Amino acid sequence: MWVPRTRHGPRVDKADRALADGQLWRAKEILASRIGTLPLDPEVFERLGRVLLQMGDRLEAGRFLLVSGKRQPEYQEAIALFVRRHSRGGWQDLLASLPAVVRRCKWSDLPPEARADLEAAGVPPRSDADVSQVALSGTTSRRPGWIAILGVLFVLVVIGFVLAVLTIHLFLEG
């Protein structure tokens, strides 16, 4: 079950100071780095979404405001824009476009409003285990990983070496 967190730490305090000084870009950087390092914190998502709205980036603001679970009237347009743009290819594309910490969290860790909006956008209600499988299934990247690329290169080098040795051996015998 989702429980709102109240502690944010010194990094969010730095973001508040940057906002007070009118440094929107700095506040955005601080809040964005906070999102990737801790468990899901809806209040930090809302703060980042508000900063992005102030910067005029409604699409990105919608990404974070959607999962914050906060539903203020000024958030609705950004959330609707994000959902409309990223659900064109189906609910899997919408999930893939959410922040990684959201894709990895348990479904029950999302605020109820976020779950309801995702379900309204076509995301089928699922158990916590199902959400973990979606996060781990690779829907976020359709490109081969670096390890796969290096593996293929290694195999090609070995094949080239073997062919070179065989060619030299046949040349010397002939």
JOURSUL-V328656 format. One record per pair of residues at least 4 apart in sequence whose ideal C-beta (glycine too) atoms are under 6 Angstrom apart, sorted by sequence separation. I is the first residue (numbers start at 1). J is the second residue. D is the distance in Angstrom with one decimal. If there is no record, write none. Layout:
I J D
I J D
This chain:
8 12 3.6
28 32 5.9
57 61 5.8
61 65 5.7
62 66 5.9
75 79 5.7
80 84 6.0
83 87 5.5
89 93 3.7
98 102 4.3
105 109 4.3
110 114 4.5
119 123 5.6
126 130 3.5
133 137 5.8
144 148 4.3
170 174 6.0
18 23 4.2
52 57 4.5
98 103 5.7
110 115 5.0
118 123 4.1
126 131 5.7
144 149 5.8
119 125 5.6
86 93 5.9
87 94 4.3
18 26 4.0
19 27 4.7
52 60 4.8
53 61 4.4
86 94 4.9
18 27 4.1
52 61 3.7
34 44 5.4
65 75 4.5
86 97 4.1
15 27 4.5
49 61 4.7
65 78 5.7
66 79 4.9
65 79 5.3
15 30 4.1
49 64 3.9
14 30 5.3
15 31 5.0
31 47 5.6
48 64 4.7
49 65 3.7
62 78 3.8
66 82 5.9
31 48 4.1
61 78 4.3
62 79 4.7
11 30 5.7
45 64 4.5
62 81 5.2
63 82 5.2
107 126 5.8
58 78 4.4
62 82 2.8
108 128 5.7
107 128 5.1
45 67 5.4
46 68 3.8
59 81 5.7
106 128 4.0
11 34 5.1
28 51 5.1
45 68 3.9
58 81 5.5
59 82 5.8
27 51 5.1
46 70 4.6
107 131 4.3
42 68 4.6
24 51 5.9
42 69 5.0
94 121 5.8
24 54 5.8
24 55 5.2
91 122 4.3
104 135 4.7
91 123 4.4
103 135 4.0
87 121 5.1
67 102 5.0
5 41 5.3
83 121 4.9
95 134 5.9
69 111 2.4
71 113 5.6
96 139 4.6
69 113 4.2
96 140 4.9
69 114 4.6
67 114 5.0
92 139 5.4
40 101 5.6
35 99 6.0
40 105 4.7
40 109 5.3
42 111 5.2
1 108 5.7
2 109 5.8
2 111 5.3
